[in-house]
Amino acid sequence: MNRDLPPLNALRAFEAAARLQSVSRAGEELHVTHGAISRQIRVLEEQLGVSLFDKDGRGVKLTEAGVRLRDAAGDAFERLRGVCAEIRQRQEGAPFVLGCPGSLLARWFIPRLDRLNRDLPELRLQLSASEGELDPRRPGVDATLCFATPPWPADVQVHELDTERIGPVLSPRYAGYEALRGAPAAALLGEPLLHTVSRPQAWPQWALAQGLEPARLQQGQGFEHLYYLLEAAAAGLGVAIAPQQLVADDLAAGRLLAPWGFVETGAKLALWVPGRGHDLRAERLAGWLAAELNGLAAPRSPV
């Protein structure tokens, strides 16, 4: 028994013409010509081996086979419309899951979360914090916000938001603050520097940008995560290094200071979206993040 369906375009054209009782109105609904609808109906009649319409004066009327097919096609297309609408509604109502490193989440994102929820209430954001390498293509995540260095994967949409800038920061409570605040960057070669095991290259990268020899840096207390590193610096335990974006609020409040400014790295703060499909929620979030980041003061050149 042949279980193949006739061409779906032909069925769709017939269903519209039978429901609207007009070939012309069916063409208007489907945004095609009257002739295109007629051709699709002829294709369907040839596939089925029966006539679906009979002449009725200047118009047409459904045959018995046409009535049966109209009822079946109408039910099928109506069920499809309902299921598609339900799927769209569920997708629109589902939370948008954003992956983000814990330090970026705690120090930059969460302080702005209330404003984001007010500005984008339809987003229904759900946050997923993690450390280490973040794979934006992992199941259950709609997008990932993180610092990374190009080139970007071919199967991911990347909304570049800002250039990473790193620099040393310290608290006015630090015992060596008065001696360091007016000193050149080379003064840090004699300091036991706070650092994090998750970003061991940060201090050497900054030193090279300053024309200093990384081998002369002295490593002090180490921390597993950047969040703890910056809390230690804010408590006056020493000089730390961090992206400007993550200490912007601390600098504005005077909890931390950056006497030597910040230098650009090759990394970008970006929103990664898996796949190449159009995701309006991700685009709205990327626009909001870019606007927030543009509010940062421009980085000062190192003295």
Secondary structure by P-SEA (a helix, b strand, c coil): cccccccaaaaaaaaaaaaaccaaaaaaaacccaaaaaaaaaaaaaaacccccccccccccccaaaaaaaaaaaaaaaaaaaaaaaaaaaaaaccbbbbbcaaaaacccccaaaaaaaacccccbbbbbbcccccccccccccccccccccccccccccccbbbbbbbbbbccccccccccccccccccccbbbbbccccaaaaaaaaaacccccccccccccccaaaaaaaaaaccbbbbbbcccaaaaaaaccccccbbbbbccccbbbbbccccccaaaaaaaaaaaaaaaccccccccc
